[in-house]
Amino acid sequence: MTPPNAASGARPPLPPFTRETAIQKVRMAEDAWNARDPERVSLAYTEDSRWRNRAEFPVGRAEIVQFLVRKWSRELDYRLVKELWAFAENRIAVRFAYEWRDDAGNWFRSHGNENWEFDERGLMRLRFASINDQPIRESDRKFRWPQGPRPQDHPGLSDLGL
């Protein structure tokens, strides 16, 4: 038997969000991005989802997948932490930081903010990201868990002073 949410394409938690469900949605997004699986990540977005990510403007799941494949082929050893900033009805604002290295071994910490808007099924239809890159030394890294989701006991951005 197919679960009811799977048949409808719903991705709980659904709007309108409470503080608790908004925090849950943010952590689910963080975990999915840390898995670095473009196809899996794309399923959290509507078929016609629109993004602004730096100077790129992907529209739809196919372009989102292409964008993520390019991103994670350049941003190696990627580790991401997201934190809820604000929420209302079907919108969530987050701040985030991620660490990565380029193919020459240079490390960066990228800081940013995202504004998300969801449809009634809990799929993200709009994603607007603003991001700044900061060169760091390898010894200054703060995100050192094995690839995959951040461990539950790993500090968040506020705890790390980021």
Buried (B, 14 or more C-beta within 10 A) or exposed (E): EEEEEEEEEBBEBBBBBEEEBBBBBBBBBBBBBBEBBBEEBBBBBBEEBBBBBEEEEBEBBEBBBBBBEEBBEEBEEBBBBBBBBEBEEBBBBBBBBBBBBEEEEEBBBBBBBBBBBBBEBBBBBBBBBEBEBEEBEEEEBBBEEEEEBBEEEBBBBEEEEB
